[in-house]
Amino acid sequence: MGSIFHLNNTESPKLLSTLTDLKKKGFSIICSDLDGENVFNYKSNEKIILILSSEASGPSKEILNIADKKITIPKIGNAESLNVASASAIILAELTKI
């Protein structure tokens, strides 16, 4: 509980320009998407910004265009997708493994 209070969170009405500025400062933009690289094979020591989106409509074309990499949780069976809360838990657990 309370982990949110130990993170840097920002809201921006100009998301794309904020992301572009952060890329110039050395951050990589990683976007979760159904056709991305398997998250369990993804390795990075970079400073990253993780973009999560609606399971129904996915990330916007603008976000996909600015992303440096797309990642996904491999699918087993006929399920279409996970909800964003479940997906974010799995992705964050994998990206923060030591």
C-alpha positions, 0 to 999 in steps of 0.5 A: 500500500502507498507505493504511488506516493513513492513515484514521480507522477505527472499530468500533462495536457500536452502529452506528445510534446512532454514525451518528446521532451523526455526522449531528449533527456534520455528516456525511452518510451515503451508502449504496451500493445498487442503486437509488441515484443514479448515482455519476458524477453525485453531487457533494458537498463534505460530510463523508461516511460511505460505507456499503458492504454485502453484494452478496447482501443489500444494506444493512439497512432500518435503514441505508437509513432513516438514509442521507441519499443512496443511490448506485450504479454504473450497470449495463451488461448483465445482471450483477447486481452487483459484489463489494464490493471492486470496487464500493468501489474505483470509488466511492472513486475517483469520490468523491475525484476533484479 
